[in-house]
């Protein structure tokens, strides 16, 4: 049921994501560490399906509900893009952050070709909590599983008091900004052209439009 995660060092996002998926690959893997430890102490307990990892997700994929139903998409959609990693879980602070940041996201990213994307990296304890939260997001998410590997890769503690946390990385997986609240994230996205890849004209035009109101 359990799995030991290695020290990740400078592991890239795709490798950290793949490591998290490998750790959760065996059928019946319990996502929440506390629930997993309780099960390991008492094997007579039968874990509910709500706490088991998403084993239907294809390798190296993300999940989204933005088309109205659950869909898995390849991580190739991030190629050449600036990516904002949103670390958190379904709860008041993270939900409030997501609602506010979604307003910026919908204006800045209007086309799939725009060189920016957000990926939710969740620490949700149940599939129900995860799905309910991800259905409110216009961006992508790592499938429901133990994402400790990704949290470790980007130095985000697995403690609710540190969430929401936003880490922005460039197409080369280099961290270019790290902040946890809406006002902190908004400034570099809208004012720092150095964050964006060369094919940024359309996004920059919309950011210029936003600068006067945000």
matplotlib code that plots the C-alpha trace (Angstrom):
import matplotlib.pyplot as plt

x = [0.0, 2.7, 5.8, 9.0, 9.8, 13.4, 15.3, 14.4, 17.2, 16.9, 14.3, 12.3, 8.5, 7.8, 10.2, 8.7, 5.2, 6.2, 7.7, 4.5, 2.6, 4.9, 4.5, 0.7, 0.6, -0.2, -3.9, -5.4, -2.8, -4.1, -3.4, -3.5, -0.4, -2.3, -5.0, -2.3, -0.5, -3.7, -4.3, -0.8, -1.3, -4.6, -4.9, -8.5, -9.6, -11.0, -10.1, -13.0, -12.5, -12.8, -9.2, -7.6, -5.4, -6.6, -5.2, -7.0, -4.8, -2.5, 1.3, 2.6, -0.9, -3.0, -6.7, -9.2, -13.0, -12.9, -14.8, -17.6, -16.5, -13.3, -10.6, -6.9, -4.4, -0.8, 1.9, 3.1, 0.6, 3.1, 6.0, 7.5, 5.1, 5.5, 3.8, 2.3, 2.2, -0.7, 0.0, -2.9, -6.0, -9.8, -10.3, -11.4, -8.1, -7.2, -10.7, -10.7, -7.3, -8.5, -11.6, -9.5, -6.7, -9.2, -10.3, -6.7, -6.2, -9.3, -8.2, -4.6, -5.1, -7.8, -6.3, -4.7, -1.6, -1.0, 2.4, 1.1, -0.7, -1.6, -1.3, -2.9, -0.8, -3.2, -2.8, -6.5, -7.3, -10.2, -11.2, -14.5, -12.8, -10.3, -13.0, -15.2, -12.3, -10.8, -14.2, -14.1, -10.7, -10.2, -6.7, -5.1, -4.4, -2.2, -4.5, -5.6, -2.7, 0.1, 2.0, 4.6, 7.3, 6.2, 5.9, 9.4, 10.8, 9.7, 10.3, 6.6, 5.9, 3.1, 1.4, -1.9, -0.5, 1.8, -1.0, -2.0, 1.5, 2.2, 5.5, 6.1, 8.6, 9.9, 10.0, 13.3, 11.8, 13.7, 11.8, 11.3, 8.8, 7.5, 4.6, 1.4, -1.3, -3.2, -1.7, 1.8, 1.3, -0.5, 2.3, 5.0, 2.5, 1.2, 4.3, 7.4, 7.8, 11.0, 8.8, 7.3, 8.7, 9.3, 5.8, 4.1, 2.5, -1.2, -0.7, 1.2, -1.5, -4.1, -1.7, -1.3, -5.1, -5.2, -2.5, -4.9, -7.5, -5.5]
y = [0.0, 2.5, 3.7, 5.3, 8.5, 9.2, 12.5, 14.5, 17.0, 18.9, 16.7, 18.4, 18.8, 15.9, 13.6, 14.6, 14.1, 10.7, 9.8, 10.7, 8.6, 5.6, 5.8, 5.7, 3.1, 0.0, -0.7, 0.4, 3.1, 5.3, 9.0, 10.6, 9.7, 9.7, 7.4, 5.2, 4.9, 4.0, 1.3, -0.1, -0.4, -2.3, -4.3, -5.3, -1.8, -1.6, 1.7, 3.4, 4.1, 7.8, 7.8, 5.7, 7.2, 7.8, 4.8, 5.5, 8.5, 7.8, 8.2, 11.8, 13.4, 16.1, 16.1, 18.9, 19.4, 22.7, 21.1, 20.1, 16.6, 14.8, 14.7, 13.7, 15.7, 15.0, 17.0, 17.9, 20.8, 22.6, 22.6, 26.0, 27.6, 29.5, 27.3, 28.5, 25.6, 26.1, 24.0, 23.6, 21.6, 22.1, 24.5, 28.1, 29.9, 27.9, 28.1, 31.9, 32.2, 30.0, 32.1, 35.3, 34.0, 32.4, 36.0, 36.8, 33.5, 33.8, 37.2, 36.4, 33.0, 33.1, 30.7, 27.3, 28.5, 31.3, 30.6, 30.3, 27.6, 26.8, 23.3, 22.5, 20.3, 19.0, 17.6, 16.7, 13.8, 12.4, 12.0, 13.8, 16.9, 16.9, 16.6, 19.3, 21.7, 20.9, 21.3, 25.0, 25.5, 26.7, 25.2, 21.7, 19.6, 16.6, 13.6, 12.7, 11.0, 11.5, 14.5, 14.6, 14.2, 17.4, 19.4, 18.3, 19.2, 22.8, 23.2, 23.5, 22.1, 19.5, 21.5, 23.4, 26.6, 27.1, 26.9, 28.3, 28.6, 29.5, 28.7, 29.9, 28.1, 28.9, 26.4, 25.2, 24.3, 27.1, 28.8, 32.4, 33.4, 32.0, 33.5, 32.3, 35.0, 36.6, 40.1, 38.6, 36.4, 39.1, 41.6, 39.4, 37.9, 41.3, 43.4, 41.3, 40.5, 38.6, 35.7, 35.0, 33.0, 34.8, 34.0, 36.2, 39.0, 38.2, 37.5, 40.8, 42.8, 41.4, 42.0, 45.6, 45.9, 44.5, 46.7, 49.6, 47.7, 45.2]
z = [0.0, 0.9, -1.1, -0.2, -2.1, -2.9, -2.4, -5.5, -5.7, -9.0, -10.5, -13.2, -13.1, -15.5, -13.6, -10.2, -11.6, -13.0, -9.6, -7.8, -10.3, -9.9, -6.2, -6.6, -9.4, -7.4, -7.1, -3.7, -3.0, -0.3, -1.0, 2.4, 4.4, 7.7, 6.4, 4.9, 8.2, 10.0, 7.4, 7.8, 11.5, 11.1, 7.9, 8.8, 7.8, 4.3, 2.6, 0.8, -2.9, -2.1, -0.6, -3.4, -6.1, -9.6, -11.4, -14.6, -15.4, -18.4, -17.7, -17.8, -18.0, -16.3, -15.6, -16.2, -16.1, -18.0, -20.9, -18.7, -18.1, -16.9, -19.5, -19.3, -21.4, -22.1, -20.3, -23.8, -23.7, -21.4, -23.9, -24.3, -21.7, -18.5, -15.8, -12.6, -10.1, -7.6, -4.5, -2.1, -1.2, -1.1, 1.8, 2.4, 1.8, -1.3, -2.7, -2.3, -3.9, -6.9, -7.4, -7.5, -9.7, -12.1, -13.1, -14.1, -15.9, -18.0, -19.3, -19.8, -21.4, -24.0, -26.5, -26.1, -27.9, -25.3, -23.6, -20.1, -18.1, -14.5, -12.9, -9.6, -7.4, -4.8, -1.3, -1.0, 1.3, -0.7, -4.3, -3.6, -2.2, -5.1, -7.8, -6.3, -6.2, -9.6, -11.3, -10.3, -12.1, -15.7, -15.7, -15.4, -12.4, -11.5, -11.1, -7.5, -5.8, -3.2, -4.8, -2.0, -4.7, -6.5, -3.3, -2.3, -5.7, -5.4, -1.7, -0.6, 2.8, 3.1, 5.8, 5.3, 6.9, 3.9, 1.3, -1.1, -2.6, -6.2, -7.9, -11.4, -13.6, -17.1, -20.0, -18.7, -15.3, -13.6, -10.7, -11.7, -9.0, -5.8, -3.8, -2.1, -2.4, -5.2, -5.0, -5.0, -8.0, -10.0, -10.2, -11.9, -14.3, -15.5, -15.3, -15.9, -19.6, -18.9, -17.6, -21.0, -24.0, -27.3, -28.7, -26.2, -28.3, -27.7, -24.0, -23.6, -25.2, -22.8, -19.8, -20.9, -20.9, -17.3, -15.9, -15.5, -13.5, -11.4]

ax = plt.figure().add_subplot(projection="3d")
ax.plot(x, y, z, "-o")
ax.set_aspect("equal")
plt.show()
